[in-house]
Amino acid sequence: MPAPTPSAASPLSPEVRDALATGRPVVALESTIIAHGLPRPRNLAVAEELEALVRANGAVPATVAVLDGHAHVGLAKDQLERIAEDTSVRKLGHRDLAPALAAGATGATTVSATAFLAASAGIRVFATGGLGGVHRAWTDTQDESADLRLLARTRITVVCAGVKSILDVPATLQRLETLGVGVLGYGTEYFPGFYLASSGERVDWTVRTPEEVAAVMAAQDTLGGPGAALIVGNPVPEAEQLDPELHDRVLTEALAECRRQGIGGQAVTPFLLDHLQRHTGGASLEANLAAVRGNVALAARIAAADAAPAR
């Protein structure tokens, strides 16, 4: 089946364009982790490492970002360096794309923006760390990540380590069910816990090979219907997870401090993640990176299985 025609608003790198035209596997990567999730200069090294991991596992990387009012799917070396080094780079969700393009802005894309632009370009697989979701105390704040609604209407397979553990995981899974977004556990019967191998919440479906994931993707295409995403929950290896007792203790402290300072809205997530990093001695960051590496490698293998002629 020919790839969808990419949007004029999303220039493809020559490598990504050629890969899509010839049916080679491609994996989309977000750029927010590069611009806002890691300290400099390590962020550039990690960005290059993740692209290399995609290639080593048989696919073409397509890091997504907005540069000077143009949404790019696949970045050249100098463009990747700019996203990593320019401190003025903005953080762009799906709702920010139109204003950013109109204003000629430069920004790193979150899960929602990356998924939208990648799917528009015809890319079927996307790797990230953890999804956004329903925030704790939702009944008081009505705070829910834009990721969920965007994924409910975007046909893309997202390989992740679950949702960020600072969120309300059971409520997020319930919301995904309500929105009709499929969830698979990769080699596990439990939904991953981002920094932790398990959130303690069960999944309905478990797959154990990239080929099994590709079969579910093929079944989605056969069924047609709403273009919802497929989430593949890939747990961080237990040997590389954050110590569960440390995680629970520091997160409890972070939530209390957040309430004490009256922090709300979009400021909650970065505050909690920063608190976790500082009060775990950087261990939360290392667990996050371990999860991202595993997700990127698995996503490339899924993309390769999906592109295989036998499909």
C-alpha positions in Angstrom: 0.0 0.0 0.0 1.6 3.4 -0.9 2.5 5.7 1.9 0.2 8.7 2.5 1.2 11.9 0.8 3.1 14.0 3.5 1.7 17.3 4.4 3.2 20.4 2.8 3.8 21.7 6.3 6.1 18.8 7.2 9.3 18.7 5.0 10.9 15.3 5.0 14.6 14.8 5.1 15.9 13.2 1.9 16.7 9.9 3.8 13.2 9.7 5.3 11.5 10.6 2.0 13.5 7.9 0.2 12.7 5.3 2.9 9.0 6.0 2.8 9.0 5.9 -1.0 10.7 2.5 -1.1 8.9 0.9 1.8 11.8 0.8 4.2 11.0 1.0 8.0 11.1 4.4 9.7 10.8 5.3 13.4 9.8 8.7 14.5 11.6 10.3 17.5 10.4 13.3 19.6 12.8 16.2 20.1 11.5 17.5 23.5 13.7 15.1 25.3 16.7 16.6 23.5 15.8 20.3 24.0 14.2 20.1 27.5 14.6 16.7 29.0 18.4 16.4 29.4 21.3 18.5 30.5 23.7 20.0 27.9 25.9 18.8 26.3 24.7 15.3 27.1 21.5 15.9 25.3 23.2 16.0 21.9 25.1 12.8 22.6 21.9 11.0 23.5 20.1 12.3 20.5 22.8 10.9 18.2 22.9 7.6 20.2 19.1 7.1 19.8 19.3 7.7 16.0 22.2 5.2 15.9 20.1 2.7 17.8 17.3 3.0 15.2 19.8 2.3 12.4 21.4 -0.6 14.3 18.0 -2.3 14.6 17.2 -2.0 10.9 15.2 1.2 10.5 15.7 4.9 9.5 15.4 7.5 12.3 13.1 10.5 11.8 13.6 13.0 14.6 10.8 15.6 14.5 11.1 19.3 15.2 9.9 22.7 14.0 12.6 25.0 12.7 11.9 28.6 11.7 8.3 27.9 11.1 8.7 24.6 9.2 7.9 21.3 10.7 10.6 18.8 9.8 10.3 15.0 9.9 13.9 13.8 9.9 16.8 16.2 10.9 20.2 16.8 9.4 23.2 16.8 11.7 23.3 20.6 12.0 19.5 20.7 12.6 19.8 18.2 15.4 22.7 20.2 16.9 20.6 23.4 16.8 17.7 21.7 18.7 20.2 20.5 21.3 22.2 23.7 21.8 19.8 26.6 21.3 18.3 27.5 24.7 15.5 29.5 23.1 13.9 26.4 21.5 10.3 26.3 22.6 8.3 23.2 23.7 5.5 22.5 21.2 2.5 20.3 21.7 0.0 19.5 18.9 -2.0 22.7 19.7 1.1 24.8 19.3 2.0 23.7 15.8 -0.2 26.2 13.9 0.9 29.3 15.9 4.6 28.2 15.7 4.4 27.7 11.9 2.7 31.0 11.4 5.1 32.9 13.7 8.2 31.3 12.1 9.1 29.8 15.5 11.6 27.1 16.4 10.5 24.4 18.8 10.9 20.8 20.0 7.9 18.5 19.6 6.2 16.7 22.4 4.5 13.3 22.1 1.3 14.8 20.7 3.0 17.0 18.1 5.5 14.3 17.1 2.7 11.7 16.7 0.6 14.0 14.6 3.5 15.1 12.2 4.9 11.6 11.9 1.5 10.0 11.1 0.8 12.8 8.6 4.1 11.9 6.8 3.1 8.2 6.6 5.3 7.0 9.5 3.6 4.2 11.4 6.0 3.7 14.5 7.1 6.2 17.1 9.4 5.7 20.1 9.3 7.8 23.2 10.0 7.5 27.0 6.7 7.9 28.7 3.3 9.2 27.7 1.4 12.0 29.3 -1.9 11.0 30.9 -4.5 11.9 33.6 -3.0 13.8 36.5 -3.5 13.0 40.1 -6.4 14.9 41.7 -8.1 15.0 38.3 -11.4 15.5 40.0 -10.2 18.8 41.3 -8.0 20.1 38.4 -9.5 18.4 35.3 -5.8 18.2 34.2 -5.3 15.6 31.4 -2.5 15.5 28.9 -3.3 16.4 25.3 -1.4 13.2 24.3 -4.5 11.0 25.0 -7.0 12.7 22.7 -4.5 13.1 20.0 -3.6 9.4 20.1 -7.3 8.6 20.0 -7.5 9.9 16.5 -4.0 9.2 15.1 -3.1 5.8 13.6 0.4 5.3 14.9 2.1 2.7 17.0 3.8 4.2 20.1 6.5 2.3 21.9 6.8 3.7 25.4 7.6 2.7 29.0 4.0 3.4 30.1 3.0 6.9 31.3 5.0 9.1 33.6 4.8 7.6 37.1 3.9 11.0 38.6 0.5 10.6 37.0 -2.6 8.7 37.9 -1.9 5.4 36.1 -5.2 3.6 36.7 -7.2 6.6 35.6 -5.0 7.0 32.5 -5.6 3.4 31.5 -9.3 3.9 32.0 -9.2 7.0 29.9 -7.3 5.2 27.1 -10.0 2.5 27.2 -12.7 5.1 26.9 -11.0 6.7 24.0 -10.6 3.4 22.2 -6.8 3.3 22.2 -5.3 -0.2 22.2 -2.7 -1.1 24.8 -0.3 -4.0 24.6 2.2 -5.2 27.2 5.5 -6.2 25.5 6.7 -9.4 27.3 4.7 -8.4 30.4 1.2 -8.8 31.8 1.5 -5.5 33.6 1.6 -1.9 32.3 5.1 -0.5 32.7 5.7 2.2 35.4 8.0 4.5 33.4 11.0 4.6 35.9 9.8 1.2 37.2 9.4 -2.0 35.3 5.7 -2.3 36.5 3.0 0.1 37.5 1.1 -2.8 39.2 -1.7 -2.4 36.7 -2.6 -5.3 34.5 -2.9 -5.1 30.7 -5.5 -7.1 28.7 -3.1 -8.2 26.0 0.5 -9.3 26.0 2.8 -9.7 22.9 6.3 -11.1 22.9 7.8 -10.4 19.5 8.0 -7.5 17.1 6.1 -9.7 14.6 3.2 -10.1 17.0 3.0 -6.3 17.3 3.1 -6.0 13.5 0.3 -8.5 13.2 -1.9 -6.3 15.5 -1.0 -3.3 13.3 -2.1 -5.3 10.2 -5.3 -6.3 11.9 -6.0 -2.6 12.7 -5.6 -1.9 8.9 -7.9 -4.7 8.0 -10.6 -3.6 10.5 -10.5 0.0 9.4 -12.7 2.3 11.5 -11.4 5.1 13.8 -7.7 5.8 13.3 -6.7 5.3 16.9 -3.1 4.6 18.1 -1.7 1.4 19.4 0.4 1.7 22.6 3.1 -0.9 23.2 4.2 -0.8 26.8 7.8 -1.9 27.0 9.1 -2.1 30.6 12.5 -0.8 31.6 14.7 -3.8 32.6 14.4 -4.4 36.3 18.2 -4.1 36.7 18.0 -0.6 35.3 14.8 0.6 37.0 14.8 3.2 39.7 14.7 1.6 43.2 10.9 1.3 43.9 11.2 2.4 47.6 13.3 5.4 46.6 10.8 6.3 43.8 7.8 6.1 46.1 9.4 8.1 48.9 10.7 10.9 46.7 7.5 11.1 44.7 5.4 11.4 47.8 7.7 14.3 49.0 7.5 15.9 45.6 3.7 15.8 45.5 3.6 17.4 49.0 6.0 20.1 48.0 4.0 20.8 44.8 0.8 21.3 46.9 2.7 23.4 49.4 4.0 25.8 46.7 0.6 25.9 45.0 2.0 24.7 41.7 -0.6 23.8 39.1 -1.3 23.4 35.4 1.5 22.8 33.0 4.1 23.6 35.7 3.3 20.4 37.6 5.0 17.8 35.4 8.4 19.6 35.0 8.4 20.4 38.7 7.8 16.8 39.8 10.3 15.4 37.2 13.0 17.9 38.3 12.4 17.1 42.0 12.7 13.4 41.3 16.0 13.9 39.4 17.5 16.1 42.1 16.4 13.9 45.0 17.4 10.6 43.5 20.9 11.8 42.7 20.2 11.6 39.0 19.0 7.9 39.2 15.6 8.8 37.8 17.3 10.3 34.7 19.3 7.2 34.2 16.3 5.0 34.5 14.5 7.2 32.0 17.3 6.9 29.5 17.5 3.1 29.9 13.8 3.0 29.1 14.1 5.3 26.1 17.0 3.2 24.7 14.9 0.0 25.0 11.9 1.6 23.4 13.9 3.0 20.5 15.5 -0.4 19.7 12.2 -2.2 20.0 10.4 0.4 17.8 12.9 -0.2 15.1 12.4 -3.9 15.2 8.6 -3.5 15.1 8.9 -1.1 12.1 11.1 -3.6 10.3 8.6 -6.4 11.0 5.8 -4.2 9.8 7.7 -3.4 6.6 8.6 -7.1 5.9 7.2 -8.5 2.6 5.4 -11.4 4.5 3.0 -8.8 6.1 
